[in-house]
Amino acid sequence: MIRSLLGFLPWIAYAVIATSDNWRYGAIAGLAIAVAVTLADRRAGKKWDEMVIESSAVGFFAVITLISFVDPDSPLVRYGPALVNAWLALTTWGSLAVRKPFTLGIARGMAPPEVWDTPLFYRVNAVISTVWGAAFTIAAVTLAILLHGSPHATVAVVTIKVASFVIPGVFTARYPKAVAARHAS
């Protein structure tokens, strides 16, 4: 589980480092960490379906790094935290749209192979991915509105960002156990 959370490290680094004055550094740090995590995971034998968030991070940070150098005063700077959540929401909803919830590959690394192809295993991961997608979407919209009206509301931004990871993270840890207990009876 801890290893799976490393996929979020580039996003966290960007959130911490990227302020309106040094978003370039946040973008570069996010890209460097995303590439390093992706390469390390591939060398460790991870399959691409286990690395949806990591792969998505490489794409996002490549684009943001490019924008930060081509147009350092881009109006996007102001909306960095919302853009992160919007990108993660798109990644999540996209994985669900193609019927490959982003949590599926991660869950396969933690579950016995005999359950991988069961409808229940898929359903649990679809629900978990939906919760992540909803959290990212709500955070993206909330942050965009907040940053538009109050660009210096740092405490609120941090609170929303943390909640958008913690709430679905807690759900991810608890939901499969609840489903397993319900189906064990």
C-alpha distance (Angstrom), angle and dihedral (degrees) to the residues before:
residue distance angle dihedral
M1 . . .
I2 3.82 . .
R3 3.82 90.2 .
S4 3.81 89.5 53.7
L5 3.79 90.6 54.3
L6 3.82 90.0 60.8
G7 3.79 86.5 78.0
F8 3.79 87.4 71.4
L9 3.82 93.5 51.7
P10 3.84 95.4 93.2
W11 3.80 89.9 52.3
I12 3.78 91.9 49.1
A13 3.81 92.5 47.2
Y14 3.80 90.4 50.7
A15 3.80 91.7 49.1
V16 3.79 91.3 51.1
I17 3.81 98.4 42.1
A18 3.80 103.4 32.9
T19 3.74 112.0 85.8
S20 3.77 124.6 150.8
D21 3.81 89.1 -89.4
N22 3.79 99.4 47.5
W23 3.77 108.1 24.4
R24 3.80 88.7 131.3
Y25 3.78 90.0 63.6
G26 3.79 91.0 47.8
A27 3.80 90.8 49.3
I28 3.81 92.8 48.3
A29 3.81 92.0 46.2
G30 3.80 91.3 48.0
L31 3.81 91.6 49.0
A32 3.81 93.7 46.5
I33 3.80 92.7 48.4
A34 3.82 92.6 44.1
V35 3.80 91.9 51.6
A36 3.84 91.9 44.9
V37 3.82 93.0 49.1
T38 3.81 92.1 45.7
L39 3.81 93.0 49.1
A40 3.81 92.6 45.3
D41 3.80 91.0 49.2
R42 3.80 92.7 49.2
R43 3.81 91.0 48.7
A44 3.80 88.4 50.3
G45 3.80 88.8 56.3
K46 3.78 100.6 -103.3
K47 3.78 115.1 157.6
W48 3.80 121.5 -129.0
D49 3.81 92.2 -109.3
E50 3.80 87.8 60.9
M51 3.80 90.3 54.0
V52 3.79 105.6 51.5
I53 3.81 94.3 125.6
E54 3.81 92.1 43.7
S55 3.82 92.6 49.6
S56 3.77 90.9 45.9
A57 3.80 89.7 51.3
V58 3.80 91.5 56.1
G59 3.81 89.8 53.9
F60 3.79 94.8 45.6
F61 3.77 95.7 47.0
A62 3.80 93.1 44.7
V63 3.82 88.7 55.6
I64 3.82 94.7 42.8
T65 3.81 92.3 46.3
L66 3.80 90.5 51.3
I67 3.82 92.0 48.2
S68 3.81 91.9 46.4
F69 3.80 90.6 58.2
V70 3.80 99.6 36.4
D71 3.81 93.9 45.6
P72 3.82 109.7 14.5
D73 3.81 91.1 173.1
S74 3.80 94.2 49.9
P75 3.80 114.9 148.5
L76 3.81 85.4 -125.8
V77 3.82 89.3 76.7
R78 3.76 89.9 75.9
Y79 3.79 92.1 53.5
G80 3.82 99.0 46.0
P81 3.81 96.1 122.0
A82 3.81 91.4 47.8
L83 3.82 91.5 47.2
V84 3.80 91.2 54.7
N85 3.78 91.9 53.8
A86 3.81 92.1 42.6
W87 3.82 91.1 53.0
L88 3.80 91.6 47.3
A89 3.80 89.7 48.0
L90 3.82 90.7 51.5
T91 3.79 90.3 47.8
T92 3.78 91.3 50.2
W93 3.81 96.7 44.2
G94 3.81 89.6 44.7
S95 3.80 91.1 53.9
L96 3.80 89.3 51.2
A97 3.82 92.4 46.3
V98 3.81 90.8 57.2
R99 3.83 89.3 44.8
K100 3.80 93.5 -114.5
P101 3.82 104.5 110.2
F102 3.79 108.3 -153.4
T103 3.81 90.8 -123.3
L104 3.81 92.9 57.6
G105 3.80 96.7 82.3
I106 3.80 91.7 43.7
A107 3.81 91.3 49.4
R108 3.81 91.4 50.7
G109 3.78 87.6 61.5
M110 3.81 89.4 57.4
A111 3.80 102.8 36.6
P112 3.80 131.2 68.8
P113 3.82 114.0 -96.9
E114 3.80 92.6 -118.6
V115 3.83 91.3 71.6
W116 3.82 98.5 44.5
D117 3.80 96.1 92.0
T118 3.79 97.7 40.5
P119 3.80 120.6 113.6
L120 3.81 89.8 -127.5
F121 3.81 92.7 56.5
Y122 3.79 90.3 50.7
R123 3.81 92.0 45.3
V124 3.82 93.3 50.9
N125 3.79 90.2 51.6
A126 3.80 92.9 45.2
V127 3.81 89.3 53.5
I128 3.80 92.7 46.3
S129 3.82 91.9 48.2
T130 3.80 89.7 47.7
V131 3.80 90.5 54.5
W132 3.82 90.0 50.5
G133 3.82 90.5 47.0
A134 3.80 91.8 50.0
A135 3.81 92.1 47.8
F136 3.80 92.0 49.3
T137 3.81 92.4 45.9
I138 3.79 94.6 48.2
A139 3.80 90.7 46.7
A140 3.83 92.6 48.0
V141 3.80 93.2 51.8
T142 3.81 93.9 41.6
L143 3.79 92.2 47.8
A144 3.81 93.3 47.1
I145 3.81 90.7 52.7
L146 3.80 92.9 43.3
L147 3.81 94.6 46.6
H148 3.78 91.3 47.5
G149 3.80 92.6 54.7
S150 3.80 101.8 28.0
P151 3.80 111.0 20.6
H152 3.81 92.7 174.3
A153 3.81 97.6 51.5
T154 3.80 91.2 119.3
V155 3.80 97.7 160.7
A156 3.80 92.1 51.6
V157 3.82 91.9 46.0
V158 3.80 92.4 50.4
T159 3.81 91.5 45.9
I160 3.81 92.4 51.9
K161 3.82 92.1 45.2
V162 3.80 92.9 50.0
A163 3.81 92.2 45.7
S164 3.82 90.8 50.8
F165 3.81 89.0 61.8
V166 3.80 103.4 30.0
I167 3.81 98.9 49.9
P168 3.82 96.2 51.7
G169 3.82 89.4 38.0
V170 3.79 91.4 57.7
F171 3.81 90.0 44.5
T172 3.83 89.8 50.7
A173 3.79 90.9 53.1
R174 3.81 95.2 47.1
Y175 3.79 107.5 33.1
P176 3.84 99.4 67.4
K177 3.81 89.9 49.7
A178 3.80 91.2 50.8
V179 3.81 91.4 48.9
A180 3.81 91.7 47.3
A181 3.81 91.1 49.9
R182 3.80 91.3 48.3
H183 3.82 92.0 50.5
A184 3.80 94.2 43.2
S185 3.81 90.6 67.0
